């Protein structure tokens, strides 16, 4: 098991780098391979297409004259036109022989040229239709002492019987003249084959071969299959890189196909060589990383160890002295961040402790998540406000010692705070024997907070029963409290200065609540008309009355709550 940070750094750095280099090399190799093969395919098809085009051009010239001869069938001036066309054919470049044969009584073609026993000199036999029936493979002509290709055109009468044949011979070297000019014809593995795969011509690289596919090479066999189905195409042989790649292109004017082959290693030679150097560079990169880790890792591990020890102390609540900053690199920045974190924890603990004295810790944590809880200023929103006060406590405290006065208040507040926290109220402050509380809806609806406030007020009055018993047991006077509840807009946030602030509320709603609380007798919970409007169907009202509150221009309708008539649920309770 790896425990050392150096070893982990080595592993965590080298493995991703090695994997990245490997994946980059493989993906780059595959991409470059595909690019090079695609480029070869496009280049091969372009070369073969151009070569086929030149051969088609040389074949098309005599074929055009032959087709013109076909059009003379049963036309006026036919013999003269036919004789002119034959003359022109004999003088075409590359034509070695023109032989016109007519049959006698539909027998085999005779060797008579331009006439037979039934025709006069200068006349021709008529025919119904004609086609170029065959382009022969190249054969050696002893008379011209060269290889020739013969274009054979058959003439037929209306019944479809053969009546004549025109044979036009072309020098094969003439057809190959343009192709032989290309350097790739001799430098590459190139051949001209017919549809059966028989070699008609080939480069010196394929010397000694007679037929395509005779070696049972899979690429050659694939080419043989494709030339019967498609006019052009390419094939990749098996292997990475492929042992052999090929391209072919069909000649339109003759049943021939130009085929080109190339070894895959020659096409991919640039990236195969690059792969070797890439592997060496990758290995050197990994070695350099190892040396760097050994050199830098020791110092870095030591500094991290100090930070780790300090973090353990902080986790135990022992806030250490700030760590010394000895560098401006990442370790130095980490120390600065650690010191800032410790200082922030101290401040946050103080804030949480402060909030914890006034409210439920859960609410304090929720408020700490909000931006306004950590900055000066506030936000105006509708809240429910509760204020309570012990009736006649001032006169009672005058007859008691300071110790007993504080004892009574501590007992009283302990009961009230417990109830307030249970209903998620936020205690703003204690005013002598009075308590100011508000219920903040945050992003929720204020109706839920009005429910909490009324529940809280009624339960605070119920809790006073236990408080009375405690007072009796210590021979202390019985006390009663009056509670007022109001709903209105207030400014909620941090109130004070940058050096001393508290989270609370200010506004007219707070002042009105204080006035409502002053109207409540001991044991009463009085709510404003605005609070009553939210829950009028859920409350049992003991008495409603209208009164003029101090500082308020108009009379206000107030309601003394006796109990909750229809039980309602509080979310989050």
Backbone torsions as a table, in degrees:
resi	resn	phi	psi	omega
1	UNK	NA	134.7	-177.2
2	UNK	-84.7	121.2	179.6
3	UNK	-114.6	-30.5	-177.0
4	UNK	-70.3	136.9	178.0
5	UNK	-64.6	-35.8	177.9
6	UNK	-60.0	-45.4	-179.6
7	UNK	-64.8	-40.4	178.6
8	UNK	-65.3	-41.0	177.9
9	UNK	-61.9	-42.9	179.1
10	UNK	-60.3	-46.1	-178.4
11	UNK	-67.2	-45.8	-175.4
12	UNK	-71.1	-25.8	178.6
13	UNK	-88.6	-42.9	-174.1
14	UNK	-72.2	-42.7	-177.9
15	UNK	-60.1	-49.8	177.8
16	UNK	-63.1	-39.5	180.0
17	UNK	-64.7	-44.6	179.4
18	UNK	-63.5	-42.6	179.2
19	UNK	-64.9	-41.6	179.3
20	UNK	-63.5	-44.9	178.6
21	UNK	-62.1	-41.2	-179.5
22	UNK	-64.8	-48.8	-179.1
23	UNK	-64.5	-40.0	178.4
24	UNK	-64.5	-40.6	179.2
25	UNK	-65.3	-45.2	-178.6
26	UNK	-65.8	-48.8	-179.0
27	UNK	-64.3	-39.9	178.0
28	UNK	-65.0	-40.0	179.0
29	UNK	-64.3	-46.3	-179.6
30	UNK	-62.9	-41.8	-180.0
31	UNK	-64.4	-47.5	-179.9
32	UNK	-64.1	-37.2	178.6
33	UNK	-61.6	-47.4	-179.9
34	UNK	-62.8	-39.3	179.7
35	UNK	-63.5	-46.9	-179.1
36	UNK	-64.2	-41.5	179.7
37	UNK	-67.1	-40.0	178.0
38	UNK	-64.5	-40.1	178.3
39	UNK	-63.3	-40.6	178.8
40	UNK	-64.8	-42.1	179.5
41	UNK	-59.3	-48.8	-179.7
42	UNK	-62.3	-42.9	-179.5
43	UNK	-65.2	-41.4	-178.6
44	UNK	-65.1	-45.2	-179.9
45	UNK	-62.4	-39.4	-179.9
46	UNK	-64.7	-44.4	179.1
47	UNK	-63.0	-46.6	-177.8
48	UNK	-66.5	-37.7	178.9
49	UNK	-63.6	-41.9	179.5
50	UNK	-65.4	-42.8	178.9
51	UNK	-63.5	-43.7	178.7
52	UNK	-63.4	-36.0	179.9
53	UNK	-63.4	-43.7	-179.8
54	UNK	-65.6	-38.7	178.7
55	UNK	-68.9	-38.8	176.5
56	UNK	-62.6	-37.7	178.8
57	UNK	-61.3	-43.3	-178.3
58	UNK	-71.2	-31.3	177.5
59	UNK	-78.5	-31.3	-174.0
60	UNK	-69.8	-27.2	-178.0
61	UNK	-63.2	-55.6	177.2
62	UNK	-65.3	-32.2	-179.9
63	UNK	-65.0	-36.1	177.9
64	UNK	-63.1	-40.3	177.5
65	UNK	-68.7	-35.9	177.9
66	UNK	-64.9	-40.6	178.8
67	UNK	-66.8	-33.8	175.3
68	UNK	-64.5	-37.1	176.6
69	UNK	-63.3	-39.2	179.3
70	UNK	-61.2	-34.3	-175.9
71	UNK	-73.7	-8.7	179.1
72	UNK	-82.7	-0.4	-177.4
73	UNK	-60.7	125.5	175.5
74	UNK	55.1	31.0	178.5
75	UNK	-109.7	157.3	176.8
76	UNK	-65.9	142.8	-178.9
77	UNK	70.5	17.0	-175.8
78	UNK	-55.8	-52.4	-177.7
79	UNK	-58.3	-42.8	-179.8
80	UNK	-65.1	-42.8	179.6
81	UNK	-65.5	-39.8	179.8
82	UNK	-63.9	-42.0	-179.7
83	UNK	-64.8	-38.9	178.9
84	UNK	-64.4	-42.7	-178.9
85	UNK	-65.0	-43.0	179.2
86	UNK	-62.1	-39.0	178.0
87	UNK	-62.4	-44.4	179.4
88	UNK	-63.5	-38.9	178.2
89	UNK	-59.9	-42.0	-177.0
90	UNK	-65.6	-25.7	-176.8
91	UNK	-96.9	0.8	177.4
92	UNK	-67.0	145.7	177.2
93	UNK	-63.4	132.0	177.5
94	UNK	91.6	-14.5	-179.3
95	UNK	-80.4	124.9	-178.9
96	UNK	-100.2	-23.9	-178.5
97	UNK	-162.1	143.1	173.2
98	UNK	-126.9	122.1	-174.7
99	UNK	-127.7	116.6	179.2
100	UNK	-106.3	122.9	-177.6
101	UNK	-123.0	133.1	173.6
102	UNK	-115.7	148.8	-179.2
103	UNK	-90.8	154.3	177.4
104	UNK	-111.1	116.5	-176.6
105	UNK	54.8	36.6	175.9
106	UNK	62.0	29.3	175.9
107	UNK	-88.4	-169.0	178.9
108	UNK	-63.3	148.7	-179.2
109	UNK	-57.6	135.2	177.3
110	UNK	-89.5	179.8	179.8
111	UNK	-96.9	11.6	178.0
112	UNK	-74.0	136.1	-179.8
113	UNK	-108.9	125.1	171.1
114	UNK	76.6	-5.9	-179.6
115	UNK	-162.2	164.1	170.2
116	UNK	-144.6	-169.2	-171.1
117	UNK	-69.9	-17.5	-178.8
118	UNK	-97.1	0.0	-172.0
119	UNK	-124.0	148.0	176.5
120	UNK	-82.1	166.7	179.2
121	UNK	-66.7	138.9	179.3
122	UNK	82.3	4.8	178.0
123	UNK	-112.6	161.4	-179.4
124	UNK	-128.5	154.3	175.2
125	UNK	-80.7	142.4	177.3
126	UNK	-83.1	154.1	178.4
127	UNK	-141.4	161.2	-175.2
128	UNK	-91.4	-43.7	179.4
129	UNK	-151.3	163.0	-177.6
130	UNK	-150.7	149.8	177.0
131	UNK	-141.8	154.1	170.7
132	UNK	-82.4	105.6	-169.9
133	UNK	-86.8	-21.7	-173.4
134	UNK	-161.4	143.3	167.1
135	UNK	-117.1	110.9	-172.2
136	UNK	-75.7	153.6	172.2
137	UNK	-66.6	161.3	-178.7
138	UNK	-65.0	134.2	178.1
139	UNK	-130.8	152.5	179.0
140	UNK	-76.8	127.7	178.8
141	UNK	-103.8	113.9	-177.1
142	UNK	-67.0	-29.7	-177.9
143	UNK	-69.7	-43.5	-179.0
144	UNK	-95.8	-7.3	179.0
145	UNK	56.3	44.8	176.5
146	UNK	-156.9	164.6	175.8
147	UNK	-76.3	136.1	179.2
148	UNK	-131.2	158.1	175.5
149	UNK	-120.6	135.1	-175.3
150	UNK	-112.1	130.0	173.3
151	UNK	-96.5	116.1	-175.6
152	UNK	-105.5	127.8	178.9
153	UNK	-123.1	124.1	-179.0
154	UNK	-100.3	140.2	178.3
155	UNK	-112.7	135.3	-176.7
156	UNK	-132.0	152.5	176.7
157	UNK	-85.9	-170.8	-175.3
158	UNK	-66.5	-26.1	-179.9
159	UNK	-84.4	-3.4	178.8
160	UNK	89.1	7.9	179.5
161	UNK	-85.8	144.2	-178.2
162	UNK	-67.6	128.5	-179.8
163	UNK	-120.4	-13.5	-179.9
164	UNK	-173.5	168.3	-179.3
165	UNK	-149.0	136.3	176.6
166	UNK	-113.1	125.9	179.1
167	UNK	-118.6	121.1	178.5
168	UNK	-117.6	116.8	-178.0
169	UNK	-97.4	135.9	179.1
170	UNK	-121.6	143.6	175.7
171	UNK	-68.0	129.0	-178.5
172	UNK	-67.0	-34.6	177.2
173	UNK	-63.2	-32.5	176.8
174	UNK	-64.4	-41.3	179.2
175	UNK	-67.3	-33.4	-177.3
176	UNK	-89.4	0.7	-172.0
177	UNK	-58.0	-46.3	-178.7
178	UNK	-69.9	-38.8	-178.4
179	UNK	-65.8	-39.1	-178.1
180	UNK	-65.4	-18.7	178.7
181	UNK	-73.7	-23.5	-180.0
182	UNK	-73.8	132.7	179.9
183	UNK	-66.7	-29.9	-176.5
184	UNK	-70.3	-18.1	-178.9
185	UNK	-63.6	-40.3	180.0
186	UNK	-90.1	-33.3	-177.0
187	UNK	-77.2	-22.1	-178.3
188	UNK	-103.9	172.4	174.0
189	UNK	-87.9	93.9	-172.9
190	UNK	-129.2	145.8	179.4
191	UNK	-151.6	160.2	173.9
192	UNK	-115.3	121.7	-176.4
193	UNK	-128.1	161.3	172.1
194	UNK	-92.3	-175.7	-174.3
195	UNK	-67.1	-18.0	177.3
196	UNK	-88.4	-3.9	179.9
197	UNK	92.0	0.0	-179.7
198	UNK	-71.5	134.1	-179.3
199	UNK	-68.4	128.8	172.1
200	UNK	-102.0	-32.1	175.7
201	UNK	-161.0	155.0	-180.0
202	UNK	-158.6	160.6	177.1
203	UNK	-77.1	167.9	-177.3
204	UNK	-65.5	-22.1	179.9
205	UNK	-67.9	-18.3	-179.3
206	UNK	-113.7	27.1	-178.7
207	UNK	-64.8	142.8	178.6
208	UNK	93.6	-2.8	-179.4
209	UNK	-100.1	148.8	179.1
210	UNK	-118.7	-23.5	-174.6
211	UNK	-148.8	141.9	177.4
212	UNK	-72.7	131.2	179.0
213	UNK	90.8	1.5	-177.6
214	UNK	-69.5	-20.8	177.8
215	UNK	-88.6	1.2	-177.9
216	UNK	59.4	29.0	175.4
217	UNK	-69.2	132.8	-176.5
218	UNK	-61.7	-32.2	179.3
219	UNK	-69.7	-44.7	178.9
220	UNK	-63.4	-39.8	178.7
221	UNK	-66.1	-37.0	177.3
222	UNK	-66.0	-37.7	177.3
223	UNK	-65.3	-42.6	179.4
224	UNK	-59.5	-38.4	178.9
225	UNK	-69.9	-39.5	-174.4
226	UNK	-74.9	-34.1	-176.1
227	UNK	-66.7	-17.4	176.5
228	UNK	-84.9	-13.3	-173.8
229	UNK	-115.2	-31.7	-173.3
230	UNK	-128.2	152.3	179.7
231	UNK	-75.8	-23.7	178.0
232	UNK	-160.4	165.9	179.0
233	UNK	169.5	178.1	178.5
234	UNK	-135.5	160.7	178.8
235	UNK	-143.4	142.6	174.5
236	UNK	-108.4	134.3	177.9
237	UNK	-80.7	174.7	179.1
238	UNK	-70.7	159.7	176.8
239	UNK	103.7	160.3	178.1
240	UNK	-131.6	100.8	0.5
241	UNK	-73.0	161.4	-179.1
242	UNK	-62.5	140.8	-178.6
243	UNK	-63.5	-37.1	-176.7
244	UNK	-147.9	140.9	173.0
245	UNK	-125.3	154.3	-175.4
246	UNK	-145.0	160.0	173.4
247	UNK	-145.1	149.9	-180.0
248	UNK	-142.2	159.1	178.8
249	UNK	-150.5	129.0	-177.4
250	UNK	-84.5	138.0	173.4
251	UNK	-82.3	132.2	-173.9
252	UNK	-75.3	-35.8	-172.4
253	UNK	-87.4	-4.6	-178.8
254	UNK	-150.0	154.4	-178.7
255	UNK	-79.1	54.2	-177.1
256	UNK	-124.0	157.3	-179.9
257	UNK	-136.7	133.8	174.0
258	UNK	-93.4	127.6	-176.3
259	UNK	-123.2	138.5	178.6
260	UNK	-126.9	138.0	176.0
261	UNK	-123.3	153.7	175.7
262	UNK	-152.8	138.5	175.6
263	UNK	-66.4	135.6	-179.9
264	UNK	-61.1	-34.3	-178.3
265	UNK	-65.7	-30.9	178.0
266	UNK	-71.5	-38.4	179.2
267	UNK	-67.4	-41.1	-175.6
268	UNK	-96.2	12.1	-178.0
269	UNK	-55.0	-39.9	-179.2
270	UNK	-61.5	-43.3	-176.6
271	UNK	-81.0	-24.3	174.9
272	UNK	-64.8	-41.9	176.8
273	UNK	-67.1	-40.0	178.3
274	UNK	-63.1	-36.3	-179.8
275	UNK	-59.9	-38.8	179.8
276	UNK	-64.6	-48.6	-179.5
277	UNK	-68.7	-30.7	178.1
278	UNK	-65.4	-40.4	178.8
279	UNK	-63.5	-41.2	178.2
280	UNK	-63.9	-45.3	-179.7
281	UNK	-63.2	-39.9	178.4
282	UNK	-63.5	-41.3	178.6
283	UNK	-64.0	-42.8	177.7
284	UNK	-63.1	-35.8	178.9
285	UNK	-64.1	-42.5	179.5
286	UNK	-66.2	-42.1	178.5
287	UNK	-61.7	-41.5	178.8
288	UNK	-62.5	-39.8	178.4
289	UNK	-63.6	-40.7	178.7
290	UNK	-61.9	-45.3	178.8
291	UNK	-63.0	-41.8	-179.6
292	UNK	-63.3	-40.7	178.9
293	UNK	-64.1	-42.9	179.8
294	UNK	-65.2	-34.8	-176.4
295	UNK	-77.5	-46.1	-175.0
296	UNK	-91.2	-29.1	-173.1
297	UNK	-61.0	-37.7	-177.6
298	UNK	-58.8	-49.9	-179.8
299	UNK	-64.9	-42.2	-178.6
300	UNK	-65.5	-41.2	179.7
301	UNK	-62.7	-39.5	178.9
302	UNK	-62.5	-44.3	179.3
303	UNK	-65.8	-40.0	178.9
304	UNK	-65.6	-35.5	177.7
305	UNK	-60.7	-40.8	178.3
306	UNK	-64.3	-42.2	178.6
307	UNK	-64.4	-37.7	179.2
308	UNK	-64.2	-42.8	178.4
309	UNK	-62.7	-41.2	178.9
310	UNK	-65.4	-36.8	179.7
311	UNK	-65.0	-35.6	177.0
312	UNK	-63.2	-40.4	178.2
313	UNK	-64.7	-42.1	179.4
314	UNK	-63.1	-37.2	-179.9
315	UNK	-64.2	-23.4	177.1
316	UNK	-88.8	3.6	179.5
317	UNK	88.6	4.7	179.9
318	UNK	-97.2	97.7	-177.9
319	UNK	-76.1	113.8	-173.6
320	UNK	-77.7	167.0	174.2
321	UNK	-68.3	154.4	-179.8
322	UNK	-56.7	137.7	178.3
323	UNK	-70.2	141.7	179.4
324	UNK	-69.3	137.0	179.4
325	UNK	-96.2	112.1	-175.8
326	UNK	-110.6	-3.0	-179.0
327	UNK	-152.1	165.0	179.0
328	UNK	-108.9	10.6	179.4
329	UNK	-81.7	-166.0	-176.3
330	UNK	-62.8	-35.8	177.7
331	UNK	-64.3	-42.3	177.1
332	UNK	-62.5	-41.6	177.8
333	UNK	-65.2	-36.0	177.1
334	UNK	-63.4	-40.0	177.2
335	UNK	-65.3	-42.2	177.4
336	UNK	-59.6	-44.7	179.4
337	UNK	-64.6	-38.2	179.2
338	UNK	-64.8	-45.0	178.6
339	UNK	-62.2	-40.9	178.0
340	UNK	-64.3	-38.5	179.4
341	UNK	-64.1	-44.8	-179.6
342	UNK	-62.2	-43.9	178.3
343	UNK	-62.3	-40.4	178.3
344	UNK	-64.6	-38.1	178.1
345	UNK	-64.0	-41.0	177.3
346	UNK	-59.5	-48.4	-178.5
347	UNK	-65.5	-40.7	-178.6
348	UNK	-66.8	-39.6	176.8
349	UNK	-60.5	-39.4	178.6
350	UNK	-63.7	-44.5	-179.4
351	UNK	-64.2	-43.5	-179.6
352	UNK	-65.3	-40.8	177.2
353	UNK	-61.5	-40.9	179.6
354	UNK	-64.4	-46.7	177.1
355	UNK	-63.5	-36.5	-177.2
356	UNK	-63.6	-25.1	178.8
357	UNK	-74.1	-22.3	-173.2
358	UNK	-110.9	-16.1	-175.0
359	UNK	-150.8	169.8	176.2
360	UNK	-58.9	130.3	179.5
361	UNK	-54.3	-31.0	178.8
362	UNK	-64.8	-40.5	177.1
363	UNK	-67.3	-39.9	178.2
364	UNK	-58.6	-43.1	179.2
365	UNK	-65.2	-37.7	178.8
366	UNK	-66.1	-42.2	179.4
367	UNK	-67.0	-33.9	-179.6
368	UNK	-64.3	-22.2	179.1
369	UNK	-77.1	-17.5	-176.4
370	UNK	-88.5	140.4	-177.2
371	UNK	-59.2	-37.9	-174.7
372	UNK	-69.7	-16.4	-179.2
373	UNK	-72.6	-18.3	-176.5
374	UNK	-113.7	8.4	178.9
375	UNK	-132.6	156.2	179.0
376	UNK	-70.0	153.5	180.0
377	UNK	100.8	-177.3	-177.3
378	UNK	-155.9	-167.9	-176.3
379	UNK	-139.3	136.8	-178.7
380	UNK	-86.2	125.4	175.7
381	UNK	-157.3	164.4	-177.4
382	UNK	-80.3	127.8	-179.0
383	UNK	-135.1	165.7	171.8
384	UNK	-100.2	130.2	-176.1
385	UNK	-116.8	135.3	178.0
386	UNK	-125.5	135.8	175.0
387	UNK	-136.0	135.1	178.2
388	UNK	-125.3	157.4	-179.7
389	UNK	-156.7	138.2	178.1
390	UNK	-76.3	128.4	-179.1
391	UNK	-76.8	128.0	176.0
392	UNK	71.2	18.3	-176.3
393	UNK	-71.0	-30.0	-178.8
394	UNK	-61.1	-46.6	179.8
395	UNK	-68.5	-33.9	178.5
396	UNK	-67.4	-41.9	-176.5
397	UNK	-66.1	-25.4	179.7
398	UNK	-68.8	-23.6	-179.7
399	UNK	-95.0	-0.7	-178.5
400	UNK	-112.0	157.4	174.3
401	UNK	-72.1	158.4	178.2
402	UNK	-57.0	-37.3	-178.4
403	UNK	-62.7	-45.8	-178.6
404	UNK	-70.1	-33.3	176.6
405	UNK	-61.2	-46.4	178.6
406	UNK	-65.8	-36.8	180.0
407	UNK	-62.7	-44.0	179.1
408	UNK	-62.3	-46.4	-179.3
409	UNK	-61.8	-41.4	-179.9
410	UNK	-63.1	-42.6	177.2
411	UNK	-62.8	-46.1	-178.5
412	UNK	-61.1	-49.8	-177.7
413	UNK	-65.4	-34.6	180.0
414	UNK	-61.8	-40.1	177.2
415	UNK	-68.2	-45.1	-176.2
416	UNK	-67.1	-43.5	-178.5
417	UNK	-62.0	-40.1	179.8
418	UNK	-59.9	-44.9	179.8
419	UNK	-66.4	-44.0	-178.2
420	UNK	-61.5	-43.2	180.0
421	UNK	-66.2	-35.0	-179.9
422	UNK	-63.8	-30.9	-179.9
423	UNK	-100.0	14.8	173.2
424	UNK	60.7	38.1	174.3
425	UNK	-84.9	150.0	178.4
426	UNK	-102.1	112.3	-179.9
427	UNK	-79.4	116.2	-179.5
428	UNK	-77.6	-48.8	-177.0
429	UNK	-170.0	166.6	173.3
430	UNK	-109.5	125.3	178.6
431	UNK	-109.9	88.8	-175.2
432	UNK	63.7	-109.6	177.2
433	UNK	-100.7	7.2	179.5
434	UNK	-101.1	155.7	179.8
435	UNK	-129.2	132.7	175.3
436	UNK	-109.3	121.4	-176.0
437	UNK	-130.0	144.8	170.3
438	UNK	-134.8	156.0	-178.2
439	UNK	-118.2	113.2	-169.1
440	UNK	-99.1	121.3	178.9
441	UNK	-75.6	-11.6	-174.2
442	UNK	52.9	-113.3	177.9
443	UNK	-94.8	1.6	-177.2
444	UNK	-87.3	-168.2	-179.8
445	UNK	-94.0	140.7	-175.1
446	UNK	-68.0	-20.0	-179.3
447	UNK	-58.3	-40.0	179.5
448	UNK	-62.9	-35.8	-179.8
449	UNK	-74.0	-32.3	174.7
450	UNK	-63.3	-41.2	176.2
451	UNK	-58.6	-46.1	179.9
452	UNK	-61.6	-43.9	-176.5
453	UNK	-62.6	-44.4	-179.2
454	UNK	-68.5	-42.9	174.2
455	UNK	-56.3	-45.4	-177.5
456	UNK	-62.4	-46.3	-179.2
457	UNK	-61.5	-45.2	179.0
458	UNK	-63.4	-40.3	-179.3
459	UNK	-71.4	-30.8	175.9
460	UNK	-63.0	-40.8	177.4
461	UNK	-66.3	-37.7	177.4
462	UNK	-66.5	-35.7	179.9
463	UNK	-67.9	-20.9	179.3
464	UNK	-64.6	-23.7	178.1
465	UNK	-61.5	-46.2	177.4
466	UNK	-65.5	-37.4	178.4
467	UNK	-62.7	-38.4	178.2
468	UNK	-60.9	-43.9	-179.2
469	UNK	-61.6	-41.0	179.0
470	UNK	-64.4	-39.0	178.9
471	UNK	-64.3	-41.0	179.8
472	UNK	-64.1	-40.9	-176.9
473	UNK	-65.1	-21.7	-180.0
474	UNK	-109.3	16.1	178.6
475	UNK	55.6	41.7	177.4
476	UNK	-108.9	153.4	-176.9
477	UNK	-67.3	148.4	175.9
478	UNK	-75.7	143.5	-178.2
479	UNK	-129.7	155.4	176.2
480	UNK	-128.3	155.2	-178.9
481	UNK	-125.6	146.3	174.3
482	UNK	-110.7	141.4	-174.3
483	UNK	-127.3	134.5	174.6
484	UNK	-121.3	141.3	-178.1
485	UNK	-130.7	135.5	-178.6
486	UNK	-141.5	159.0	175.9
487	UNK	-126.9	130.7	179.0
488	UNK	-176.4	177.2	179.5
489	UNK	-78.3	138.4	177.2
490	UNK	-147.1	158.2	174.7
491	UNK	-87.7	119.5	-177.8
492	UNK	-110.3	126.3	177.7
493	UNK	163.3	-163.9	-179.4
494	UNK	-83.0	121.8	-176.6
495	UNK	-113.9	129.6	179.6
496	UNK	139.3	-138.7	178.9
497	UNK	-125.7	176.8	-179.3
498	UNK	-63.9	-27.2	-178.4
499	UNK	-90.4	-25.2	179.8
500	UNK	-148.8	118.7	-178.3
501	UNK	-147.0	162.1	176.0
502	UNK	-139.8	153.5	-179.7
503	UNK	-89.5	118.9	-176.8
504	UNK	-163.8	-157.7	-178.0
505	UNK	-136.2	152.5	172.2
506	UNK	-140.6	155.9	177.3
507	UNK	143.6	172.8	-177.1
508	UNK	-64.9	-29.2	179.3
509	UNK	-60.8	-34.2	178.7
510	UNK	-69.4	-44.5	-179.6
511	UNK	-62.2	-42.2	179.4
512	UNK	-64.8	-38.7	178.1
513	UNK	-60.6	-40.2	178.5
514	UNK	-62.4	-38.6	178.2
515	UNK	-68.2	-39.0	178.2
516	UNK	-64.6	-42.4	178.3
517	UNK	-60.0	-35.3	179.7
518	UNK	-67.0	-24.4	178.6
519	UNK	-79.5	-16.4	-175.9
520	UNK	-81.0	134.0	173.4
521	UNK	-84.5	170.6	179.5
522	UNK	-58.4	129.4	-179.8
523	UNK	88.3	-2.1	-177.9
524	UNK	-100.3	149.2	171.2
525	UNK	-120.2	110.7	-178.3
526	UNK	-107.4	133.1	179.5
527	UNK	-119.4	154.0	178.4
528	UNK	-77.7	166.4	179.1
529	UNK	-64.3	-32.4	179.0
530	UNK	-65.6	-36.9	176.7
531	UNK	-72.6	-40.2	-178.9
532	UNK	-62.6	-33.5	-178.3
533	UNK	-61.0	-27.4	-179.6
534	UNK	-75.6	-30.9	-168.9
535	UNK	-132.4	29.6	-172.9
536	UNK	-61.9	-26.2	-179.3
537	UNK	-88.1	-5.4	-175.5
538	UNK	-110.1	-3.0	-173.1
539	UNK	-117.5	147.2	171.4
540	UNK	-101.0	114.4	-175.7
541	UNK	-95.8	127.5	178.4
542	UNK	-75.8	-40.4	-177.5
543	UNK	-161.7	142.1	172.4
544	UNK	-118.9	140.8	-179.5
545	UNK	-151.8	164.3	179.3
546	UNK	-117.4	137.1	-177.7
547	UNK	-148.5	158.8	177.3
548	UNK	-95.5	112.5	180.0
549	UNK	-87.5	148.2	179.7
550	UNK	-64.2	131.4	178.8
551	UNK	82.7	1.1	178.8
552	UNK	-112.8	130.0	-173.7
553	UNK	-68.0	-41.5	-176.1
554	UNK	-108.3	158.1	176.3
555	UNK	-65.7	149.4	-179.6
556	UNK	-118.4	142.2	174.3
557	UNK	-86.6	125.2	-179.6
558	UNK	-120.6	157.6	-175.1
559	UNK	-137.6	129.4	176.0
560	UNK	-91.2	116.1	-177.2
561	UNK	-83.9	126.0	177.1
562	UNK	-92.2	-44.6	-179.4
563	UNK	-166.0	174.9	173.9
564	UNK	-89.7	117.4	-176.5
565	UNK	-79.8	-48.5	176.4
566	UNK	-110.4	119.6	-175.6
567	UNK	-66.9	131.6	175.3
568	UNK	-122.6	153.5	-175.8
569	UNK	-96.3	145.0	176.1
570	UNK	-104.6	126.5	178.1
571	UNK	-68.3	135.7	178.2
572	UNK	85.9	-5.5	-179.6
573	UNK	-82.7	NA	NA
